[in-house]
Amino acid sequence: IDLWLAGTGGRISLNTKHATADVAVSDLGVADMVVDAGGLDRKLTLQRLPAEFETRHVSQSVRCPVKAGGDTRLYVRMQQIDGHRAWSSPIYMFR
């Protein structure tokens, strides 16, 4: 859930079947505060997002080993600061 709060006072309390959190709003920052919620990488993530996003572009270079025979499939996953994710279709590389 996304919450828009009018200040930094108060607390956020969450109680689910798999995890519980009780955090002062003033303790939240841009860095993730993660609460484990069991297997399969299930977790609660709490964070304060900036009022305005300064960066809107990103560039990355990565060296990827390519198989000697056949194809090598490369997928690109991008995650925004608010947690939304996007995946590319596979990119096929050949020697």
MOPAC internal coordinates of N, CA, C and O (Angstrom, degrees):
PM7 1SCF
backbone

  N    0.0000 0     0.00 0     0.00 0    0    0    0
  C    1.4519 1     0.00 0     0.00 0    1    0    0
  C    1.5267 1   109.07 1     0.00 0    2    1    0
  O    1.2310 1   120.30 1   -29.49 1    3    2    1
  N    1.2952 1   117.03 1   150.51 1    3    2    1
  C    1.4591 1   122.68 1   173.42 1    5    3    2
  C    1.5205 1   107.58 1  -108.24 1    6    5    3
  O    1.2310 1   120.73 1   -48.02 1    7    6    5
  N    1.3211 1   116.20 1   131.98 1    7    6    5
  C    1.4594 1   121.43 1   177.53 1    9    7    6
  C    1.5193 1   109.00 1  -118.51 1   10    9    7
  O    1.2310 1   120.06 1   -45.90 1   11   10    9
  N    1.3127 1   117.49 1   134.10 1   11   10    9
  C    1.4671 1   122.40 1   172.47 1   13   11   10
  C    1.5180 1   106.05 1  -105.90 1   14   13   11
  O    1.2310 1   120.78 1   -65.06 1   15   14   13
  N    1.3280 1   116.11 1   114.94 1   15   14   13
  C    1.4532 1   121.49 1  -175.31 1   17   15   14
  C    1.5233 1   110.12 1  -108.51 1   18   17   15
  O    1.2310 1   120.73 1   -31.61 1   19   18   17
  N    1.3232 1   116.21 1   148.39 1   19   18   17
  C    1.4614 1   122.04 1  -177.10 1   21   19   18
  C    1.5257 1   112.97 1   -84.35 1   22   21   19
  O    1.2310 1   119.49 1   177.34 1   23   22   21
  N    1.3123 1   118.57 1    -2.66 1   23   22   21
  C    1.4570 1   120.65 1  -179.11 1   25   23   22
  C    1.5050 1   110.58 1  -170.05 1   26   25   23
  O    1.2310 1   120.97 1    12.64 1   27   26   25
  N    1.3314 1   115.75 1  -167.36 1   27   26   25
  C    1.4608 1   119.91 1  -178.71 1   29   27   26
  C    1.5257 1   112.48 1  -110.98 1   30   29   27
  O    1.2310 1   119.99 1  -171.18 1   31   30   29
  N    1.3078 1   117.62 1     8.82 1   31   30   29
  C    1.4602 1   120.69 1   178.19 1   33   31   30
  C    1.5163 1   111.19 1   -85.18 1   34   33   31
  O    1.2310 1   120.80 1   -16.53 1   35   34   33
  N    1.3191 1   116.07 1   163.47 1   35   34   33
  C    1.4635 1   121.35 1   174.64 1   37   35   34
  C    1.5153 1   112.94 1    92.90 1   38   37   35
  O    1.2310 1   121.67 1     4.24 1   39   38   37
  N    1.3172 1   114.41 1  -175.76 1   39   38   37
  C    1.4625 1   122.20 1  -176.87 1   41   39   38
  C    1.5181 1   109.75 1  -133.18 1   42   41   39
  O    1.2310 1   121.11 1   -23.99 1   43   42   41
  N    1.3129 1   115.48 1   156.01 1   43   42   41
  C    1.4634 1   122.27 1   172.08 1   45   43   42
  C    1.5192 1   106.30 1  -114.99 1   46   45   43
  O    1.2310 1   120.80 1   -58.05 1   47   46   45
  N    1.3212 1   116.07 1   121.95 1   47   46   45
  C    1.4636 1   121.32 1   178.53 1   49   47   46
  C    1.5178 1   108.64 1  -118.73 1   50   49   47
  O    1.2310 1   120.86 1   -52.65 1   51   50   49
  N    1.3274 1   115.96 1   127.35 1   51   50   49
  C    1.4616 1   122.30 1   178.47 1   53   51   50
  C    1.5187 1   107.79 1  -125.31 1   54   53   51
  O    1.2310 1   120.80 1   -44.80 1   55   54   53
  N    1.3248 1   116.08 1   135.20 1   55   54   53
  C    1.4480 1   120.83 1   178.36 1   57   55   54
  C    1.5268 1   107.56 1  -138.36 1   58   57   55
  O    1.2310 1   120.72 1   -72.44 1   59   58   57
  N    1.3358 1   116.22 1   107.56 1   59   58   57
  C    1.4564 1   121.35 1   179.55 1   61   59   58
  C    1.5197 1   108.96 1  -119.12 1   62   61   59
  O    1.2310 1   120.80 1    -3.93 1   63   62   61
  N    1.3016 1   116.08 1   176.07 1   63   62   61
  C    1.4596 1   121.27 1   177.98 1   65   63   62
  C    1.5347 1   110.88 1   -61.92 1   66   65   63
  O    1.2310 1   120.18 1   150.21 1   67   66   65
  N    1.3417 1   117.26 1   -29.79 1   67   66   65
  C    1.4583 1   120.83 1  -172.37 1   69   67   66
  C    1.5231 1   114.98 1  -108.86 1   70   69   67
  O    1.2310 1   119.55 1   163.44 1   71   70   69
  N    1.3123 1   118.46 1   -16.56 1   71   70   69
  C    1.4719 1   119.54 1  -177.28 1   73   71   70
  C    1.5227 1   110.52 1  -158.19 1   74   73   71
  O    1.2310 1   121.69 1   -24.54 1   75   74   73
  N    1.3246 1   114.37 1   155.46 1   75   74   73
  C    1.4569 1   121.81 1   177.72 1   77   75   74
  C    1.5186 1   108.60 1  -133.85 1   78   77   75
  O    1.2310 1   120.57 1   -40.52 1   79   78   77
  N    1.3213 1   116.52 1   139.48 1   79   78   77
  C    1.4684 1   121.02 1   177.30 1   81   79   78
  C    1.5193 1   108.65 1  -142.35 1   82   81   79
  O    1.2310 1   120.88 1   -36.77 1   83   82   81
  N    1.3185 1   115.92 1   143.23 1   83   82   81
  C    1.4599 1   122.64 1   174.72 1   85   83   82
  C    1.5272 1   106.12 1  -141.56 1   86   85   83
  O    1.2310 1   120.31 1   -71.69 1   87   86   85
  N    1.3219 1   117.02 1   108.31 1   87   86   85
  C    1.4596 1   121.91 1  -169.80 1   89   87   86
  C    1.5186 1   109.94 1  -132.77 1   90   89   87
  O    1.2310 1   120.80 1   -42.43 1   91   90   89
  N    1.3257 1   116.07 1   137.57 1   91   90   89
  C    1.4641 1   120.45 1   171.86 1   93   91   90
  C    1.5269 1   107.94 1   -71.68 1   94   93   91
  O    1.2310 1   120.00 1   -46.34 1   95   94   93
  N    1.3123 1   117.61 1   133.66 1   95   94   93
  C    1.4624 1   121.73 1  -179.93 1   97   95   94
  C    1.5278 1   110.23 1   -56.39 1   98   97   95
  O    1.2310 1   119.97 1   143.19 1   99   98   97
  N    1.3158 1   117.65 1   -36.81 1   99   98   97
  C    1.4653 1   121.30 1  -179.58 1  101   99   98
  C    1.5274 1   112.81 1   -66.01 1  102  101   99
  O    1.2310 1   119.57 1   161.09 1  103  102  101
  N    1.3429 1   118.43 1   -18.91 1  103  102  101
  C    1.4660 1   122.18 1   178.43 1  105  103  102
  C    1.5240 1   113.03 1   -83.33 1  106  105  103
  O    1.2310 1   119.75 1   168.72 1  107  106  105
  N    1.3206 1   118.08 1   -11.28 1  107  106  105
  C    1.4686 1   120.82 1  -178.70 1  109  107  106
  C    1.5188 1   110.28 1   -80.78 1  110  109  107
  O    1.2310 1   120.95 1   -42.99 1  111  110  109
  N    1.3234 1   115.78 1   137.01 1  111  110  109
  C    1.4523 1   121.85 1   176.73 1  113  111  110
  C    1.5165 1   109.45 1  -132.91 1  114  113  111
  O    1.2310 1   120.23 1     6.57 1  115  114  113
  N    1.3402 1   117.17 1  -173.43 1  115  114  113
  C    1.4598 1   121.17 1   179.63 1  117  115  114
  C    1.5287 1   110.36 1   -67.21 1  118  117  115
  O    1.2310 1   120.06 1   148.03 1  119  118  117
  N    1.3385 1   117.49 1   -31.97 1  119  118  117
  C    1.4703 1   120.44 1   176.93 1  121  119  118
  C    1.5246 1   109.61 1   -67.07 1  122  121  119
  O    1.2310 1   120.59 1   -40.45 1  123  122  121
  N    1.3208 1   116.48 1   139.55 1  123  122  121
  C    1.4667 1   121.58 1  -179.79 1  125  123  122
  C    1.5191 1   111.91 1   -61.90 1  126  125  123
  O    1.2310 1   120.61 1   -42.12 1  127  126  125
  N    1.3112 1   116.44 1   137.88 1  127  126  125
  C    1.4594 1   123.04 1   165.82 1  129  127  126
  C    1.5294 1   104.24 1  -107.85 1  130  129  127
  O    1.2310 1   120.06 1   -65.55 1  131  130  129
  N    1.3237 1   117.49 1   114.45 1  131  130  129
  C    1.4564 1   122.15 1  -171.31 1  133  131  130
  C    1.5238 1   110.21 1  -109.55 1  134  133  131
  O    1.2310 1   121.05 1   -46.11 1  135  134  133
  N    1.3433 1   115.61 1   133.89 1  135  134  133
  C    1.4584 1   122.71 1   176.24 1  137  135  134
  C    1.5182 1   106.90 1  -118.79 1  138  137  135
  O    1.2310 1   120.22 1   -59.85 1  139  138  137
  N    1.3341 1   117.19 1   120.15 1  139  138  137
  C    1.4557 1   122.42 1  -179.71 1  141  139  138
  C    1.5264 1   109.41 1   -62.96 1  142  141  139
  O    1.2310 1   120.80 1   -42.19 1  143  142  141
  N    1.3386 1   116.08 1   137.81 1  143  142  141
  C    1.4662 1   120.81 1  -179.87 1  145  143  142
  C    1.5251 1   111.24 1  -127.98 1  146  145  143
  O    1.2310 1   120.19 1  -152.20 1  147  146  145
  N    1.3260 1   117.25 1    27.80 1  147  146  145
  C    1.4538 1   120.21 1   176.59 1  149  147  146
  C    1.5165 1   112.41 1   106.52 1  150  149  147
  O    1.2310 1   120.85 1     6.77 1  151  150  149
  N    1.3178 1   115.99 1  -173.23 1  151  150  149
  C    1.4612 1   122.82 1  -175.41 1  153  151  150
  C    1.5150 1   113.62 1   -63.54 1  154  153  151
  O    1.2310 1   121.58 1     1.48 1  155  154  153
  N    1.3203 1   114.58 1  -178.52 1  155  154  153
  C    1.4672 1   123.44 1   178.86 1  157  155  154
  C    1.5299 1   112.50 1    59.25 1  158  157  155
  O    1.2310 1   120.50 1  -148.28 1  159  158  157
  N    1.3245 1   116.64 1    31.72 1  159  158  157
  C    1.4642 1   122.36 1   178.51 1  161  159  158
  C    1.5356 1   111.86 1    58.59 1  162  161  159
  O    1.2310 1   120.18 1  -150.16 1  163  162  161
  N    1.3300 1   117.27 1    29.84 1  163  162  161
  C    1.4590 1   121.60 1   178.66 1  165  163  162
  C    1.5243 1   107.87 1   -78.44 1  166  165  163
  O    1.2310 1   120.45 1   -47.38 1  167  166  165
  N    1.3245 1   116.74 1   132.62 1  167  166  165
  C    1.4643 1   120.60 1  -177.22 1  169  167  166
  C    1.5209 1   111.22 1  -160.15 1  170  169  167
  O    1.2310 1   121.52 1   -21.40 1  171  170  169
  N    1.3202 1   114.70 1   158.60 1  171  170  169
  C    1.4619 1   122.15 1   168.93 1  173  171  170
  C    1.5206 1   106.10 1  -100.63 1  174  173  171
  O    1.2310 1   120.36 1   -45.25 1  175  174  173
  N    1.3102 1   116.92 1   134.75 1  175  174  173
  C    1.4576 1   121.06 1   176.99 1  177  175  174
  C    1.5182 1   107.91 1  -122.92 1  178  177  175
  O    1.2310 1   121.05 1   -56.91 1  179  178  177
  N    1.3295 1   115.60 1   123.09 1  179  178  177
  C    1.4653 1   120.61 1   178.26 1  181  179  178
  C    1.5243 1   107.68 1  -115.59 1  182  181  179
  O    1.2310 1   120.56 1   -42.62 1  183  182  181
  N    1.3218 1   116.53 1   137.38 1  183  182  181
  C    1.4533 1   120.34 1   177.06 1  185  183  182
  C    1.5295 1   109.69 1  -161.44 1  186  185  183
  O    1.2310 1   121.75 1   -23.12 1  187  186  185
  N    1.3147 1   114.26 1   156.88 1  187  186  185
  C    1.4630 1   120.45 1   174.52 1  189  187  186
  C    1.5245 1   106.62 1   -99.57 1  190  189  187
  O    1.2310 1   120.20 1   -55.27 1  191  190  189
  N    1.3045 1   117.21 1   124.73 1  191  190  189
  C    1.4599 1   121.06 1   177.77 1  193  191  190
  C    1.5220 1   109.79 1   -86.95 1  194  193  191
  O    1.2310 1   120.12 1   -30.61 1  195  194  193
  N    1.3271 1   117.38 1   149.39 1  195  194  193
  C    1.4653 1   119.21 1   178.05 1  197  195  194
  C    1.5270 1   110.36 1   -64.69 1  198  197  195
  O    1.2310 1   120.84 1   -26.92 1  199  198  197
  N    1.3219 1   115.99 1   153.08 1  199  198  197
  C    1.4751 1   120.46 1   179.09 1  201  199  198
  C    1.5246 1   110.63 1   -61.74 1  202  201  199
  O    1.2310 1   120.37 1   143.20 1  203  202  201
  N    1.3358 1   116.90 1   -36.80 1  203  202  201
  C    1.4668 1   121.90 1   177.21 1  205  203  202
  C    1.5224 1   108.59 1  -135.99 1  206  205  203
  O    1.2310 1   120.70 1   -38.54 1  207  206  205
  N    1.3247 1   116.27 1   141.46 1  207  206  205
  C    1.4599 1   120.88 1   178.28 1  209  207  206
  C    1.5178 1   109.12 1   -87.88 1  210  209  207
  O    1.2310 1   120.55 1   -54.97 1  211  210  209
  N    1.3305 1   116.55 1   125.03 1  211  210  209
  C    1.4571 1   121.16 1  -177.76 1  213  211  210
  C    1.5265 1   112.07 1   -85.74 1  214  213  211
  O    1.2310 1   119.70 1   148.14 1  215  214  213
  N    1.3238 1   118.19 1   -31.86 1  215  214  213
  C    1.4635 1   121.56 1  -176.15 1  217  215  214
  C    1.5150 1   109.67 1  -103.64 1  218  217  215
  O    1.2310 1   120.81 1   -50.51 1  219  218  217
  N    1.3198 1   116.05 1   129.49 1  219  218  217
  C    1.4606 1   120.68 1   179.24 1  221  219  218
  C    1.5310 1   111.94 1  -124.07 1  222  221  219
  O    1.2310 1   119.99 1   176.85 1  223  222  221
  N    1.3145 1   117.63 1    -3.15 1  223  222  221
  C    1.4604 1   122.20 1  -179.80 1  225  223  222
  C    1.5191 1   108.85 1  -131.67 1  226  225  223
  O    1.2310 1   121.41 1   -28.70 1  227  226  225
  N    1.3163 1   114.92 1   151.30 1  227  226  225
  C    1.4547 1   119.53 1   177.13 1  229  227  226
  C    1.5238 1   108.76 1  -143.52 1  230  229  227
  O    1.2310 1   120.73 1   -32.27 1  231  230  229
  N    1.3139 1   116.21 1   147.73 1  231  230  229
  C    1.4582 1   121.64 1   177.27 1  233  231  230
  C    1.5149 1   107.62 1  -136.36 1  234  233  231
  O    1.2310 1   120.31 1   -42.52 1  235  234  233
  N    1.3203 1   117.02 1   137.48 1  235  234  233
  C    1.4545 1   120.97 1  -176.68 1  237  235  234
  C    1.5164 1   109.74 1  -144.61 1  238  237  235
  O    1.2310 1   119.89 1   -40.58 1  239  238  237
  N    1.3167 1   117.82 1   139.42 1  239  238  237
  C    1.4648 1   123.30 1   173.41 1  241  239  238
  C    1.5146 1   108.22 1  -119.50 1  242  241  239
  O    1.2310 1   121.05 1   -46.83 1  243  242  241
  N    1.3382 1   115.60 1   133.17 1  243  242  241
  C    1.4552 1   120.74 1  -178.39 1  245  243  242
  C    1.5303 1   108.22 1  -138.51 1  246  245  243
  O    1.2310 1   120.52 1   -45.44 1  247  246  245
  N    1.3340 1   116.61 1   134.56 1  247  246  245
  C    1.4658 1   120.97 1   173.90 1  249  247  246
  C    1.5246 1   108.12 1   -87.36 1  250  249  247
  O    1.2310 1   120.69 1   -52.25 1  251  250  249
  N    1.3356 1   116.29 1   127.75 1  251  250  249
  C    1.4611 1   121.25 1  -179.27 1  253  251  250
  C    1.5158 1   109.63 1  -121.30 1  254  253  251
  O    1.2310 1   119.95 1   -51.53 1  255  254  253
  N    1.3309 1   117.71 1   128.47 1  255  254  253
  C    1.4608 1   119.21 1   175.79 1  257  255  254
  C    1.5274 1   109.60 1   -67.96 1  258  257  255
  O    1.2310 1   120.67 1   -41.35 1  259  258  257
  N    1.3367 1   116.32 1   138.65 1  259  258  257
  C    1.4634 1   121.91 1   179.89 1  261  259  258
  C    1.5220 1   108.05 1  -112.86 1  262  261  259
  O    1.2310 1   119.94 1   -48.29 1  263  262  261
  N    1.3348 1   117.72 1   131.71 1  263  262  261
  C    1.4616 1   122.59 1  -179.29 1  265  263  262
  C    1.5244 1   110.22 1   -58.56 1  266  265  263
  O    1.2310 1   121.01 1   -32.84 1  267  266  265
  N    1.3415 1   115.68 1   147.16 1  267  266  265
  C    1.4625 1   120.83 1   179.23 1  269  267  266
  C    1.5307 1   111.21 1   -66.48 1  270  269  267
  O    1.2310 1   120.11 1   143.99 1  271  270  269
  N    1.3346 1   117.39 1   -36.01 1  271  270  269
  C    1.4611 1   121.72 1   178.75 1  273  271  270
  C    1.5170 1   110.23 1  -126.17 1  274  273  271
  O    1.2310 1   120.77 1   -32.09 1  275  274  273
  N    1.3036 1   116.13 1   147.91 1  275  274  273
  C    1.4636 1   119.99 1   179.33 1  277  275  274
  C    1.5205 1   112.30 1    78.43 1  278  277  275
  O    1.2310 1   121.43 1    19.71 1  279  278  277
  N    1.3206 1   114.87 1  -160.29 1  279  278  277
  C    1.4643 1   118.80 1  -177.19 1  281  279  278
  C    1.5237 1   111.43 1  -108.85 1  282  281  279
  O    1.2310 1   121.67 1   -22.66 1  283  282  281
  N    1.2977 1   114.40 1   157.34 1  283  282  281
  C    1.4643 1   122.42 1   172.08 1  285  283  282
  C    1.5173 1   106.47 1  -117.89 1  286  285  283
  O    1.2310 1   120.65 1   -56.86 1  287  286  285
  N    1.3311 1   116.37 1   123.14 1  287  286  285
  C    1.4705 1   120.66 1  -179.00 1  289  287  286
  C    1.5209 1   109.43 1   -94.60 1  290  289  287
  O    1.2310 1   121.22 1   -47.76 1  291  290  289
  N    1.3127 1   115.28 1   132.24 1  291  290  289
  C    1.4566 1   121.66 1   179.06 1  293  291  290
  C    1.5247 1   107.71 1  -121.05 1  294  293  291
  O    1.2310 1   121.12 1   -49.54 1  295  294  293
  N    1.3257 1   115.46 1   130.46 1  295  294  293
  C    1.4611 1   121.81 1   175.43 1  297  295  294
  C    1.5212 1   107.48 1  -115.91 1  298  297  295
  O    1.2310 1   120.54 1   -36.27 1  299  298  297
  N    1.3013 1   116.57 1   143.73 1  299  298  297
  C    1.4561 1   121.29 1   176.65 1  301  299  298
  C    1.5203 1   107.79 1  -114.26 1  302  301  299
  O    1.2310 1   121.13 1   -50.90 1  303  302  301
  N    1.3462 1   115.45 1   129.10 1  303  302  301
  C    1.4542 1   120.61 1   176.12 1  305  303  302
  C    1.5185 1   107.89 1  -119.43 1  306  305  303
  O    1.2310 1   120.45 1   -47.45 1  307  306  305
  N    1.3110 1   116.74 1   132.55 1  307  306  305
  C    1.4499 1   122.90 1   178.98 1  309  307  306
  C    1.5156 1   107.93 1  -119.43 1  310  309  307
  O    1.2310 1   120.85 1   -43.11 1  311  310  309
  N    1.3228 1   115.99 1   136.89 1  311  310  309
  C    1.4639 1   120.48 1   176.16 1  313  311  310
  C    1.5187 1   108.65 1  -125.99 1  314  313  311
  O    1.2310 1   120.95 1   -54.26 1  315  314  313
  N    1.3277 1   115.79 1   125.74 1  315  314  313
  C    1.4541 1   121.48 1   177.62 1  317  315  314
  C    1.5219 1   110.05 1   -79.91 1  318  317  315
  O    1.2310 1   120.43 1   -14.97 1  319  318  317
  N    1.3027 1   116.78 1   165.03 1  319  318  317
  C    1.4668 1   121.45 1  -178.31 1  321  319  318
  C    1.5293 1   111.62 1   -60.14 1  322  321  319
  O    1.2310 1   119.92 1   153.24 1  323  322  321
  N    1.3303 1   117.75 1   -26.76 1  323  322  321
  C    1.4630 1   120.06 1   179.81 1  325  323  322
  C    1.5314 1   112.94 1   -86.58 1  326  325  323
  O    1.2310 1   120.41 1  -173.90 1  327  326  325
  N    1.3422 1   116.82 1     6.10 1  327  326  325
  C    1.4543 1   120.70 1   175.85 1  329  327  326
  C    1.5137 1   115.00 1    94.14 1  330  329  327
  O    1.2310 1   118.88 1   166.84 1  331  330  329
  N    1.3201 1   119.73 1   -13.16 1  331  330  329
  C    1.4616 1   120.66 1   178.32 1  333  331  330
  C    1.5223 1   109.41 1   -66.04 1  334  333  331
  O    1.2310 1   120.73 1   -39.30 1  335  334  333
  N    1.3401 1   116.21 1   140.70 1  335  334  333
  C    1.4591 1   121.64 1  -176.15 1  337  335  334
  C    1.5212 1   111.08 1  -124.18 1  338  337  335
  O    1.2310 1   121.39 1   -27.12 1  339  338  337
  N    1.3365 1   114.95 1   152.88 1  339  338  337
  C    1.4636 1   121.81 1   174.17 1  341  339  338
  C    1.5222 1   107.72 1  -139.87 1  342  341  339
  O    1.2310 1   120.61 1   -37.92 1  343  342  341
  N    1.3414 1   116.43 1   142.08 1  343  342  341
  C    1.4544 1   122.65 1   178.40 1  345  343  342
  C    1.5204 1   109.14 1  -119.99 1  346  345  343
  O    1.2310 1   121.10 1   -34.67 1  347  346  345
  N    1.3348 1   115.50 1   145.33 1  347  346  345
  C    1.4606 1   119.50 1   175.10 1  349  347  346
  C    1.5284 1   109.32 1   -83.40 1  350  349  347
  O    1.2310 1   121.12 1   -15.43 1  351  350  349
  N    1.2964 1   115.47 1   164.57 1  351  350  349
  C    1.4562 1   120.26 1   164.84 1  353  351  350
  C    1.5171 1   106.83 1   -69.89 1  354  353  351
  O    1.2310 1   119.13 1   -16.91 1  355  354  353
  N    1.3303 1   119.26 1   163.09 1  355  354  353
  C    1.4624 1   118.31 1  -179.04 1  357  355  354
  C    1.5211 1   111.02 1   -65.44 1  358  357  355
  O    1.2310 1   121.64 1   -35.93 1  359  358  357
  N    1.3245 1   114.46 1   144.07 1  359  358  357
  C    1.4604 1   123.01 1   174.92 1  361  359  358
  C    1.5209 1   104.48 1  -108.91 1  362  361  359
  O    1.2310 1   119.48 1   -59.21 1  363  362  361
  N    1.3228 1   118.59 1   120.79 1  363  362  361
  C    1.4595 1   122.01 1  -175.49 1  365  363  362
  C    1.5233 1   109.67 1   -96.59 1  366  365  363
  O    1.2310 1   121.15 1   -52.19 1  367  366  365
  N    1.3342 1   115.41 1   127.81 1  367  366  365
  C    1.4588 1   121.29 1   179.01 1  369  367  366
  C    1.5282 1   108.39 1  -117.39 1  370  369  367
  O    1.2310 1   120.90 1   -39.17 1  371  370  369
  N    1.3436 1   115.88 1   140.83 1  371  370  369
  C    1.4717 1   122.90 1   178.98 1  373  371  370
  C    1.5250 1   108.10 1  -130.34 1  374  373  371
  O    1.2310 1   121.10 1   -28.71 1  375  374  373
  N    1.3343 1   115.49 1   151.29 1  375  374  373
  C    1.4787 1   120.08 1   172.14 1  377  375  374
  C    1.4983 1   109.15 1   -79.16 1  378  377  375
  O    1.2310 1   120.10 1   180.00 1  379  378  377

